[in-house]
């Protein structure tokens, strides 16, 4: 049995609600950690000191948020499944959610992670170290070179967006769009597959 199959078997032991609860708990922990570190090291809230969001910043965020899901979808269509197999966590979570719930969930994820990693840690540790920490926390991708490379490059890019635009809202918006579009695509594909099965296609 390969590693991906073992992960899927482990994930199958959890219901979508249990996996979703774990996501909310982890994001809650990220927020608590961000608050504690910001308090200890006197890191100001990034939305209080950042520059206003410009049209260029919005364009960069929008382009990033549209480009990465497009590339991911194209890779999934063209590459063998095991190259992009994360063990089925994303599929199990997002396929069980409505589009409004996906909107809320991905908004929370983007806010919590961007505040912690860009707004707090990057201010203390710099772009490179923070980006590597962000990548390594996606432990299920470490043994998947393509997935890990994508996450690492994305992390550096989001950090660079924060440094260049000097506002947390640009990487937040980009991160949110990536997760929201990807989540909606997973949910749509699941519903389409379910409908095809019911129709006997």
C-alpha positions in Angstrom: 0.0 0.0 0.0 1.5 3.4 -1.0 1.7 6.4 1.2 -1.2 8.2 -0.5 -3.5 5.2 -0.1 -2.6 5.0 3.6 -3.4 8.7 4.1 -6.8 8.2 2.3 -7.6 5.2 4.6 -6.7 7.3 7.6 -8.8 10.3 6.4 -11.7 7.9 5.7 -11.9 7.3 9.5 -13.0 10.9 9.9 -16.3 12.4 8.9 -16.3 15.7 6.9 -17.6 17.5 10.0 -14.7 16.2 12.1 -12.2 17.3 9.5 -13.9 20.7 9.2 -13.8 21.1 13.0 -10.1 20.4 12.9 -9.7 23.1 10.3 -11.5 25.7 12.5 -9.5 24.7 15.5 -6.2 25.0 13.7 -7.2 28.5 12.4 -8.3 29.5 15.8 -4.9 28.4 17.1 -3.2 30.5 14.4 -5.1 33.5 15.5 -4.2 32.9 19.2 -0.6 32.5 18.3 -0.6 35.6 16.2 -2.1 37.6 19.1 0.4 36.2 21.6 3.5 36.8 19.5 2.3 40.3 18.5 1.8 41.1 22.1 5.1 39.7 23.3 7.2 41.3 20.6 5.1 44.5 20.2 4.1 43.8 16.6 1.4 46.3 15.6 -1.7 45.1 13.8 -0.8 45.2 10.1 -4.2 46.7 9.1 -3.4 49.7 11.3 0.0 50.6 9.9 -0.2 49.4 6.3 -0.6 51.5 3.2 -3.9 51.9 1.5 -4.9 49.2 -1.1 -4.2 50.5 -4.6 -5.6 49.5 -7.9 -2.3 47.9 -8.7 -2.4 45.9 -5.5 -5.9 44.7 -6.2 -4.8 43.7 -9.7 -1.9 41.7 -8.4 -4.1 40.0 -5.8 -6.8 39.2 -8.4 -4.3 37.9 -10.9 -2.7 35.7 -8.3 -6.0 34.5 -7.1 -7.2 33.5 -10.6 -3.9 32.2 -12.0 -3.0 29.6 -9.4 -6.4 27.8 -9.3 -6.4 27.8 -13.1 -2.9 26.2 -13.2 -3.9 23.7 -10.5 -7.0 22.7 -12.4 -5.0 22.3 -15.6 -2.4 20.2 -13.9 -5.1 17.9 -12.4 -6.5 17.4 -15.8 -3.2 16.5 -17.4 -1.0 14.8 -14.8 -1.4 11.4 -13.2 -3.5 11.7 -10.0 -0.8 10.8 -7.6 1.3 13.9 -8.5 -1.4 16.2 -6.9 -2.9 13.8 -4.4 -2.9 15.3 -0.9 -4.6 12.3 0.6 -8.2 13.5 -0.1 -8.5 16.1 2.8 -9.5 19.0 0.6 -11.9 16.9 -1.4 -13.6 15.5 1.7 -14.0 18.9 3.3 -15.0 21.1 0.4 -17.3 18.6 -1.3 -19.5 18.6 1.8 -19.9 22.4 2.0 -22.3 24.9 0.4 -20.8 27.7 -1.5 -21.6 30.3 1.2 -19.9 28.1 3.8 -16.8 27.8 1.5 -16.8 31.6 1.3 -16.8 31.9 5.1 -14.3 29.1 5.7 -11.8 30.3 3.1 -12.1 33.9 4.4 -11.2 32.8 7.9 -8.3 30.7 6.7 -6.9 33.5 4.6 -7.2 36.0 7.4 -5.8 33.8 10.1 -2.8 32.6 8.0 -2.0 35.9 6.5 -2.1 37.7 9.8 0.2 35.1 11.5 2.6 34.5 8.7 2.8 37.8 6.9 1.5 40.3 9.5 3.4 38.9 12.5 6.2 36.3 11.6 7.4 38.0 8.5 7.8 41.3 10.4 10.0 39.4 12.9 11.8 36.7 10.8 11.8 38.1 7.3 10.5 36.8 4.0 12.6 33.7 3.5 12.3 32.1 6.9 8.6 32.8 7.2 7.9 31.4 3.8 9.8 28.2 4.6 7.9 27.8 7.9 4.6 28.3 6.0 5.6 25.6 3.5 6.8 23.1 6.1 3.6 23.4 8.1 1.8 21.9 5.1 3.3 18.6 6.2 1.1 16.4 4.0 2.8 18.0 0.9 6.4 17.3 1.9 6.5 13.9 0.2 4.8 15.4 -2.9 7.5 17.4 -4.7 5.1 19.2 -7.1 2.6 20.2 -4.4 5.4 21.2 -2.0 7.0 23.3 -4.7 3.7 25.1 -5.5 3.1 25.9 -1.8 6.6 27.1 -1.3 6.5 29.4 -4.4 3.1 30.7 -3.4 4.3 31.4 0.1 7.2 33.4 -1.2 4.9 35.3 -3.6 2.4 36.2 -0.9 5.2 37.4 1.3 6.6 39.5 -1.6 3.2 41.0 -2.3 3.1 42.0 1.4 6.5 43.7 1.2 5.9 45.4 -2.1 2.4 46.7 -1.5 2.9 47.3 2.3 -0.6 46.2 3.1 -1.9 42.9 4.5 -5.0 43.0 2.4 -3.4 42.3 -0.9 -1.9 38.8 0.1 -5.1 38.2 2.1 -7.3 38.8 -0.9 -5.0 36.7 -3.2 -5.0 33.8 -0.6 -8.8 34.0 -0.2 -9.4 33.9 -3.9 -7.1 30.9 -4.4 -8.8 28.9 -1.6 -12.3 30.0 -2.5 -12.1 29.2 -6.2 -10.3 25.9 -5.5 -12.9 25.0 -2.9 -15.8 25.8 -5.2 -14.3 23.8 -8.0 -13.9 20.8 -5.8 -17.6 21.2 -4.6 -18.8 21.6 -8.2 -16.9 18.5 -9.4 -18.3 16.5 -6.6 -21.8 17.5 -7.3 -21.3 16.9 -11.0 -19.9 13.4 -10.4 -22.8 12.7 -8.0 -25.4 13.8 -10.6 -23.7 11.7 -13.3 -23.8 8.7 -11.0 -27.5 9.2 -10.2 -28.2 9.5 -13.9 -26.2 6.4 -14.6 -23.7 8.2 -16.8 
